[in-house]
């Protein structure tokens, strides 16, 4: 539900794009930055978002992200120009979605162990369902209340993210609270080691009670037994404080060096490099249809206004189906997951190349369904990454992969928009997008052939063992 509320509007931004073009009269390339940033910023900032969840917990982060998403959508209703819209909708809403994404996946992994893969698959389908619902809802709200009223209502609905956060009860104490608890215990321990004043330890003979300020606890009475030894221990601890700080700095430096060396080793793997390039080219070419497909239909005169069931909604439902079907297919033993991903890229690229040749609205609907289905290959990324680098380095490798994907998503729509501003037609733009995706599929296929003598081959790498069959389909889309 949280992903539905957060990603509903960004995933169906193609419905808002023609309205922004008409309202601000800016070029398609400049306006496209709004949709590209809202999708790419969250992926590029995923390491920071994950760190926030680790330190503060899923519940506080979701509450804060609810404020960001709702605030960004409401601010966008008052945007005077596209530049302000890039900040309010692209960056603010994009970062809020990234925080929601990290929080929902983290809390799901904490609550589910045996069927974690299935749980993650169900959670991530919220983005596709949200895109289907919001595409139609935003279209109707624009007709009834205008663009500004639509954004205000969608922003108000997004405030329900804070209600969703109420159900995210953490099973593990977040890092920030553990640090606070450790600091509190350390301060308490230092206070106990301090020698109390003699006046506080004196109790008048014959008196049955003391004043509240002079009341002695059991711990204080025990401390007085061996106060001299404790004072010596305190002095030693203070003397070793500087040494302890140096040790902490040294450990941090070693951990950072180890992390950078691990990233270097990951990028030394030819299959991983090929996969990163393929994901970048796929994101560069496959994401623009989500943003431009409605404007393509209107620019070609195939339809005067957005239909009751927009093309974005058709693509979203097809993406949901694609995630489930491809997830089942990758679990079949005789199907190679990397070649399956390369095939989905090739089919996606061919569909993109057919868009300029399509002259009917029904044809665009069919191509939208095909594009949406094969876009479900995002559910295979974590599975393929595990096959390439192993389970131990999955987090680092997947972060690198998502950076390449986010970078491609950010560049794709502006490039397509600039092609239109240059040629006044989407034909060359979609030829470029389709060529990028097809090229990525060939690169992935050729660089992962068994004939290559890779440093880390499949035969030398130990098999990855899963706790359950559901873990094999680690769907993170």
N, C-alpha and C positions, 0 to 999 in steps of 0.2 A: 504493500500500500504506500509506503514511504517513497519507493522508487517511482510508482505511478504518479504521485503528486508532484515529485520533483522534476521528473523527466518528461512528463506529459506535454508541456508546452515546448520545451527545447527540441524534442523529437518530432514535433509537428510544426516546426517553425516555417516550413514551406507554405503554410496557409497565411502566415503573417507577412511573408516576404513581399508579395505583390502589393499589399496595403501600404507597407513602408515605402516602396518605390513610388507609389502614387502620392503619398502624403509629403515626402521630403524632396522628391524630384532629384535625387542623387543618382549617380551612375550605379550600374548593377555590381561592378567590382567593389566599390566602396560599401554599398549596402550589404553585400554578401559577407563582410567581416563580422556582422552581428551573429549570423547563424554559425559561422565557422568557429568563432571564439567560444560561444556557449557550449559547443561540443568538444572543442579541443583543449580548452583551459583546464577542465576537470581531469583529463587524462594526463596532461603534462605535469600538473601539480599533484598527481596521485601519491608520490612519496611523502609530500608535506601533509596531505590529508590523512594518510595512514599514520603518520607520526602523531597527529593531533588526536586520533582515536586511541592510540596506544597510551598516550599520556593523560587524557582527560576522560576517556570512556565514550561509548556509543551514545548514551542518552544526552549528555551535555552538548556533544558535537551536533547531534540531530536537531536539538532545540535551536542552537545557534545557526545551523544551516537553514532551518525553517524561516528564521528572521531574514537571512540573506536572500533566499529565493523569493519570498513574499515581498520583501522590500525592493529587490531589483525589478520585479514585475510591476509593482506599483509605481516606482520611479520612472519606468519606461513609458507609462501612460502620459507623463508630463515632459517627455523628451522634446526639446526644441529643434534638434537636428540629429543626424545620423551619428555624429561623433559622441554625443551624450548617450545615445542608444547603445553604442559599442561598449561603453563603460557599464551602464546600468544593466542591460540585458546580457551582453556578451561576457563580461568579466565577473560581475557580482553574481548573477544567476549561475554562470558556469562554475565558479568556485563553490557556491552552495550545493550544486548538484554533485560535484566531486566529493564533498564532505559526506553527503547522504550516501553516496555509493560506497565509500570506505566504511562508514558506520554500519550500514545494513549487512554488508558481507562479513564484517568482523563479528557482529552479534550473532549472525546465523551460524558461523563456524563454531562459536562458543556453545551454542545450544544443541547442535547436531553433530554426531560423531559417526555413527554407522551409515546413515543416509545423507551425509553432508553434500555429496555431489547432486543428488536429487533436490535437496533443499535449496542449494544455490541456483539450480536451474529454474525452479519455480519462482524464486525471488527476482531473478534477473528478467523474467518474462514480464515483470511489471512495467518495464520501459516500453515494450512493444504494445502492451494493452493500453498503457497511458497514451501513447502516440495515436492509437486508433480512436480512443474516446475523445481526446483533446482536439484532434483535427476536426471532427464534426462539431464539437461543442464550440470551439473558437470561431468556426465559420458561422454558426447560428448567432453567437453573441455579437459578432461584428455587424451582422444584418440588423439585429435588434437595438444594440447600444453603441455601435461604432467601435473603432479601433481602441480608443482610450478607455471606454467602458469595459470592453472585453479584457484588457490587461488588468484593470482594477479588480474585476471579479475573479479572474484567474489567480491574481496575487492573494486575494482574500481566501480563496480555497486552499492555496498553498500553506496558509497558516496552520492547517490541520496536521502539518508535519510535526508540530510541537506535541500534538495529542498522540501521534504515533510514537514519539520518543518516550512517552510514559510507560509503554509496554516493554521497553528495552532495558529490563533489569539486568545489570551486569553480574555474571557468575564469577569473574575474576576482577580483583581490585585494580583499577587503572594505575599507570605508572606515577602520575602526579600525586595521587592520594597515598601511594606507598612511600614516596619521597617525603611527603608531609608527615606521615606517621613515623618514619624513621628519624626525621629531624626532631619531632616532639619527644620521642623516646630518648634520643641522645641528649637533648637539653635537660630532660628529667633526670637522667643518669648523672650528668655533670652537677646538677643541683644536689643530688644525694651524696656525691663525693665531697662536696664542700663541707668544711667544719662549721657547725652551727655556733653562734655566739653563746658564751657561757651564761649570759643573763637569761637566754631563752630556755636553758636546761635546768634552771634552779626552780625547785618547787618548795614552797614554804612548809615547814613541818607543822602538822596538825591540820593543814588545809585539805579539804575534801574535793575541791574543784579549782580550776584555773580559769583565767580569762580566756576568751576566744582567741586572742592573739597569741597566748602562751600555751595553748593546748598542744601536747606532744603526741605524735602518731607513733605507731610501732616501729616504722622504718627509721624515724628520727632517734628513737631510743637505742635501736640497734647500731646506728652509725656512731654513736658516742662511745661504744665499747672499744673500738679500735681506730679512733680518729687520726692518730698520728700516721699509721700505715696507709690509711686512705689518702691523707694529704700528700704523702710521698708519691703514691700512684697517680694522683692528679697532676703533680708537677711533671712526672715522666710523660704523661699523656700530652701535656702542653708542649713539652720539648720535642715530641715526635710528630707534632701536627704538621710542621713543614715538610718532613719526610713523607708523610702520608699523602700530602697534596701532590708531591712530585711523582709518587707511585701511581696516583690516579691519572695524572696527565700522561705519564708514560704508557699506561694501559690504554687510554683513549687513543693515543697516537698509534699504538700497535694495532688496535681494532680498526682504525681508519685505513691504515696501510694494508691490512689484510683484506678489507672490503674493496679497496681500489684494485688490489692484485686479483681478487676474485672476478671483478668486472672485466679486467683485462683478459683473463683466461676465458671468460664466457664469449667475448668478442673475437677470440682466436679460433673459435669453432666455426668452420666454414658453413655448416648447416644453419647455425644460429644467425650468422651474418646474412645469409640468403633469406632467412625467414624475416629478419628485420627489414631488409630491402623490399621484400614482397608486401609486407604489411604497410610499409610507407606508401608504396605505389598503389596498393589497393585503397588505402584511405584517401589518397590524393585524387583518385578517379571515381571511386564508388560513392563517396558521400555527397557530392554536388547534386545528384538527382533528387535527394531528399529535400533539398532547398529549392531547386529550380523547376521541378517537374510540373508544378501547377502553373508557373509562369510560362513554361514551354507551351502548354496547351492553350493558354490565352494568347500568347504572342503569335502562334500559328493559326489562330482563329478557329480552333477545334471546339472551343466552348467559350461562352461569353463571360461566365463567372464560375467560381468554384462549385462543383456539384454537391449534392447532399452527402454522398459518400466520396470524399476527396481521394485523389490518387495516393496521398500520403497515408491515409487509413488502409488502403489496399496493401501498400507496401509493408506497413507495420504488422498486419495480421499474417502476411506471408513470411515475414521475418520470424515471428513467433513459431510458426509451423516449421520453418527451416532449422531453427535451433534444436527443436525436438527430434526431427528426422535425421539431421546430420549427427546429432549426439548419439542416436541409436546406431547409425551406420559406422561411426568410428569405433564402436565397441565390438564390431565383427572382426575376428582374428585375421582373416585373409585380406582385409582392407588396410592399406597403408595410409595413415592419417595425414602425412605430408602431401602425398600425391592426391588425396581427396581434397585437401585445401587448395592445391594447385588447380584441380579441375573446377572447383567452385569459382576460383578467380577467372579462369578462362571463360567459363559460361557467363559470368557477370560482365566481362569485357565485351563479349560478342553482343550481349543485350544492349550495352551502352552504345556500341557502334550502330545498332539498328534504330536507335531513337531518331536520328535525323531523317531516316527513310520512312518513318511512320507518319501517315497523313490522316489517320482517323483516331478518334478519342478511345474507341474500343481497343485499338492497337496499343495505345499508351497504357491503358488499364492492364492489358496482358503483360506488357514489358515491366510495368511497376510490380506486378506480382512475381515475375521472374527475378527481378533485381532484389526484391525483398527476401525471397526465399534463399537465394545464394548469399545474401548479406548475413544470414544466420550463421555463417562460418566463424563469426566472432566467438561463438561458443566453443570452438576447437582450439583457440589460442593457448589456453593454459595446459590443455592436454598435450598438444604438440611440443610446447616448451618443456614440459616434463620429460617427454621422450628424448629430447635433444640434450638437455643439460642435467637431467636427473632431478629428483625431488628435493635434494638438499639445497640446490641453488635456484629453485623455482622462483622464490620471491624476487631476488635480484634480477634474474633474467626476464621475468614478466614485467617488472618495472621498466627495464630498458625497452622492451617490445612496445609497451604502452606509450612511452615517450615518442618512439618513431610513429606510432599510429596517431597520436594526438597532433604531432607536427604536420603529418599529411592532411589530417582533417582541417587544420587551421589554414593551410595553403590552398586546398582544393577549390572551395567556393569562390574566393577572390580571383583565382586564376581563370576559372570558367567565366566569371563576370567580366573580367578584363577582355577576354576573347570576344564576348558579345559587344562590349563597348567599342571594340576595334573593328569588328566585321558586321555589327548589327544583325547577327544571326547566331543561333546556338549550334549550328551544324559543326563548325570547326572545333568548338569547345568540347562537344561530346565525342568527336573523333579523337581529340587529344586525351580525354578521360578514358575512353575505351582502350586506346593504345597503351596507356600507362598500366592499366590492369592486366591486359594480355601480356605485356612485357614482364610484369612482375610474376605472372604464372610460369612463364618460360624460365626466368632466372631461378625461381624456387625449384622447378622440376630438374633443370640441368645441373645445378650445383649440389643437389642431394642424390644424384645417381650413385649406385654402389661402386662404380668404377673409380670414383675419386678416392685417393688414399688420404682420408681425413685423419687428423691427429687423434680424435676421439671417435672411433668407429662404433657402430652398433654392437659388433661382436666383442669388443674389449670392455664396453661399459656394462656394469651389472644391471640386471633387470630391476625395474621399479615394482615394488610390492605394495599393493593397496589393501587397506583394511576391509573394504567391501567393494562389490561390483559398482555401486553407485559412485564411488570415488573416482572411477575411471572417466566419468563424464563430468569433469570439473568445469562447469559452465560458468564463465565469467564474461559477460558480454557488455 
